[in-house]
Amino acid sequence: MWIAENWKDYEVLDTSKGEKLERWGDYTLVRPDPQVIWDTPKTLRGWKRPNAHYHRSKRGGGEWEFFDLPEQWSIHYQKLGLTFQLKPFSFKHTGLFPEQATNWDWFSEKIKKAGRPIKVLNLFAYTGGATLAAAAAGASVTHVDASKGMVTWAKENARSSRLGDAPIRWIVDDCVKFVEREIRRGNHYDAIIMDPPSYGRGPKGEIWKIEEAIHPLIKLCAKLLSDKPLFFLVNSYTTGLAPAVLTYMLTTELAAFHGHVDSQEVGLPVSGNGLVLPCGASGRWEI
């Protein structure tokens, strides 16, 4: 398992009964987590006095209960010099997936050691965590997301991280259609990152179901790789897409490049007990 253990401004304090208690900078949140199927004692004081609590509804979705939380605040990932603006919004999210820092660390080193200019394509790029990590390491990045609001948020994070003038192309588009157009244009990239949702809709109502769409997209993206690709990263938060499934798809579709694939669960350390909370999986292809 790859563990995001270099955070100072974020930590999972405890987990129990379908929820996790987290510290985001100066604030503690209680949010639901489907991986937390255990019923352990909630002894930490933070459980009783969080700054905000997201309550899941039995009918689906849920809502925030706020006690003492600003509309927006920031945290830092000191290892890479990044700053992220956070705010609670629909379906329990804050605008950042901290577990992805373990992937940021990995590909940042690869970009720095490449010894040549690296072009990165980041699909389903959300609020820009991977985009900024790649840019901070010296890459030029094309950031693609179907949500204009997410791209705007990512630009704000870039400015907060002093990367407002970095070579980043900000694209609001359906990721599959963008890749198809890039193939027709003859564009190529040295590295591809994708963090697809389990289910989603494009800007014109296009339906995305990861089980049906992920393999065709990997096949398409293979056509975008340069003659000397550096890495290909696929993230999954879908239970059915186990690490071995990611390995199978990447190995099959990138066989012509003669690289190596490793796929693992991704996790966050739980400071209250020394255990690790699983947070999906990642597949990494590299030369």
N, C-alpha and C positions, 0 to 999 in steps of 0.2 A: 504493500500500500504506500502511495505517495502522500505524505503528510505536510500540510501547510503550517509549519512550526516556527516561522520567522516573524510573526506578527507581534507588535508591542501594543498597538492601539485596539486590537480585537482579541477576544478570547471567548470560548465556550466555557462557562463556569460550571454548568451542571445540566443533566438531561433526565427527564422522567415523565411517564404518563403521556406520551405523545407530544412533549414540548421540550424546548431547550431554553436555558437561561444564558443570555449572551451579554458581554460588555462591548459596546461600540464606543470607544473613546471614553468619555465621561458619563455615558448613559447605559443603563441596563434595560434590555428588552426580553420579553417572553414571547416566543413564537412557536407555532406548531411545526413538528417534523415527523413525517410518516415513518422514518427509520426507528424512532424511539418507541419501541413496543414494550419496553420494560417498565416495571412499577417499582421504583426505588424511592426511599424517603427523601422528601424535599426539605432538607435541613438548612440549606443556605438562606440567609436573611433576604437575599435578593429576590427570591421567589415571592415573598410577601410584599415587597416594596419596589417593584420595577418602575421605570419611567414610562413604560408603555407595554401593553399586553394585547396581542392579536388573538381574538377568540374565533375559532373555526365554527361555522354553523353546520348543524346536522343536515341542512338542506343544500349544502354546498357553499363555497366561498366563506365569508366571515367579515369581521370588522375590527378596527382598532379601538382600544380603550386607552385614552391618554391620561397620565397623571401629572408628569412634569417633563415634557419633551419639547424642544424647539421645533419649528416647522422644518428647519434644515440645519445640519451641522456637518463637520468634516472630520475625517480620520486620515492618518498617514501610514503608508507602507514604507518605513524608513529604509529598508534594504535597497529599494530601487528608487527612492526619492519621489514617490508618488503621493498625491493628495486627492482624496475622493470626497465629493459632496454627497451627503446622504439625506434622505427624507422618506418617511413611511408612506407607501402608496398601496394600491389595491393588491389583494391576494398576498398579504404578509411581507412583501419585499421591501428592501431599504435602498436598492440601487447598486448592490455589490454582492458578489459571491466570494467570500474570503478564502474558501478552500482552493480557488483557482490560483492563488499566489504560488503554490508549488509548481504549477506549470509556467507561470511567469518567470520564476527563478531559472527553470530549466532552459527555456528557449532564449532568455536574455543572454545567458552564457554562450549559447551556440551562435547567436548573432554577433556578439562581441569578438568571438574567436574566429569568425569566418574569414576575416582578412580581406573582405570585398564588400561592395554595396549589396544590400539584401532588400528585396521587395517582398512585402508581406501582404497577403489578403486575409482579412478578418471578417468572416461571415457570421450573421446573427450576433453582431458585435456589441449589442446592448449599450451599457453606459461607458464602455471603453477601457476596461481594466487591461485586457490583453493588448489592445491597440497602444495604450500609453506605455506599457512595459516594453513592447517591441520598439516603439519610437525612442524611448529613453536609452535603449541599448544601441541605437544608431541606425535602425531600419527606416525605410520609407514604407508607409502603411496605407492601404486602402480599406476603409472602415465602412462596412455595409450593414444596414439594418432597415427593416420595413417600417419602423416607427420613427416619425419625425421627432417626436418628443424625446425618445431615447438618444437619437443622434445629437439633439440640442444639449441634452444632459452630458453626453460624452465630451462635447466641445467645452462645456463648463469645467469638467474634470481636467481636460487638457490645460486650460488656462490656470487652474489651481495648481497644477503640477509643473508650471513654467514650460509647458510644451505647446503653447498656443501658436507658435511659429514653426513647429516641427513639420516635416514633410508628410502630412496626413491628408488623404482625400476623404472627404465625408460624403457618403452616398446614402440617400434614402431610396430604397428599392427592394423589391422581392429578390431574395438571394439567388434563387434558382434562375430567374430570368436574367439577373445581372451576370451570372456565370456564363449563361448561354451567349449573351452579347459579347462578353470578353473573349470567348472562343472565336466568335466570328470576326472580331477585331484583330485577332492574332496576338493579343496581349499574353504575357507570361509572368509568373511569380516564382520566387525562390522558396517561399514558405506559405503554407495555408493553415489557417486556424478556423475551426467551426465549432460553435456552441449551440446547436439547434435545440429548440424547445420540443417537448413531447407532442404538443399540439399548438397550432397557431394559424393566424390568417395574415396574408400579405396586404399591401396597401389597397388593392382592388378586390379584396375578399377571397384571394387564393387560399385554399385550405392546405395546411401542412400537417401530415401525420408522420411522425418520425420513423415508425416501423416500415412504412411504405416508401418513404422518400429518401432516407439516409443513404442507402446503397447507390441508387441512381445518381445522387449528388456527388458522392465520392468518385464515381466513375467519370462524371463530367469534370470535376476539379482536377483529376489526374491529367486532363488535356491542357490545363493551364500551367502546369509545372514547367519550369525552365529546364535547360539541359543539365544543370547542376543544382538540383533542389537541395535545400538544407534540412527542412523538416515539414511534417504534416501532422497536425494535432486535431483530434476529434474528441469532444466532450459529450457525455451522456448522463442525463439524470433520470432516464427511463429504466425501470426495473428489468425489463426484458432484454435490454442491451448490455449484457454482461461483458466484462473485459475480453473474454475469449471471442465474443462476437465482433468486437471492434478490431481485434487482432486479425480475425479471418478476413474481414472486408478490406482492411488496409493492405494486408499481405497480398491478397488476390489482385487488387486493382493497381498496386504500385510495384508489382513484380518486375516490371521492365527496368526499374531504377536500381535494383539490386541493393536495397537498403535493409534495415533491421526494424522490426516492430516490437514494441513492448507495451502492454496494456495492463493497467492496475486500477484498483479502487483508489479513490481520492478521499482523504479524511482530514478532520480537524481535531487537535488534541483537546481533551476535556480536563481543565485544570483542577477541577474538584476531586477527581479520582485517578488521574493518570491514564485513563483509557482513551480510545479514539472513536469519534463519531464518524461513520461512513457518510460520504456526501457525493455519491455517484461514481462515475468511472471515466477514465481518459485513455485514449489510444494514441501512442506516439510512434510515428515513423521517422527514421533518420538514417543518414548514410553512416 
